[in-house]
Amino acid sequence: MQVYLDGQLVDGADEAQCLSGLRTELRTQRRVPQRLLVDGQDLSTEALAALDGCGAQRVELETLALGDAAVNGYAEAARFLPKVAQTLERSSDRLSLGQVSESMDDFARVCQGVSWFFDLVGALDKLLGEGHGGGWEKDAVELKTLLLETEEAIRQQDWVLVSDQLRYEWSPRLQAWCARLPQAEAQAAALLLAKS
């Protein structure tokens, strides 16, 4: 088996040593997997953990430095989250106009966007280590509670309550998260600079 990390051959006498060397390089160089090719086939980077004994001829892994991955992740979140906030405002406006179906379609997109956001910032928090990321766990817990309350209001078709929740509870949270992103990105960059 030939194992490549960012185009460089990883030394090893056999498959197990090559894969062990690859994992060691990832940890010591603080690199984040971005793309995994096994015999030319694109696989999820999560498949890296299960490569032992796979019988592949060639494994190629492309990575980013931890700092680049964190900065890129926060930059992506900063581009994306304001769009989610705009969709939320549109959902609230449509609900006020009695366009319930259109509003709920928008709200479903907001929920998907917020889920993506928390998956991303949660992963960044893990990458950076406890206490060094943006500290989004508390926000995720609060959001879960709010989501349950909003789901209950939707189930009861209490559109006035849903509209109030969107405008006065959801919107301020989204705006606060948008405002926190530059600080989280700067904090991550400073931490990584200090570690280098």
C-alpha angles and dihedrals in degrees: 000000000000116000122194128191112195090337095311120114113242112222121235139133094230143006094277093051093046093051092043089051090050093053091046091052090051092054099041095044092042093232128164119218113241106166133014123196119186112187088338095308119121111235133176111271086236087072088070090085092058101047097102109113095003093130094228120159098210132022120186123186125188117197145178127221111260092246093052091047092051094046091046091048094052091044090053091049090049090054095045107040097063088057089054089050090052091051089051091052090049090050091052092046092049091050090053088054092051094253093135099161094049091045093052090048088055091046090052088055089049090053091050091048094048090048090053090047094053092045088055100044091041089055090048091051089053092047094051095043133245114317094009103081126068093286095235099158095092090050091050091053092048090048092052090055092047091048091054091051092049092047089053092051090049091049089053090045090233094157094174090057092044090051091049091048092050094047102037105028110023099038097051090049093051091048091049091051091050089051092049096053098080090050092048091049092049091047091051092048091049092049092050092046090052091051094051 
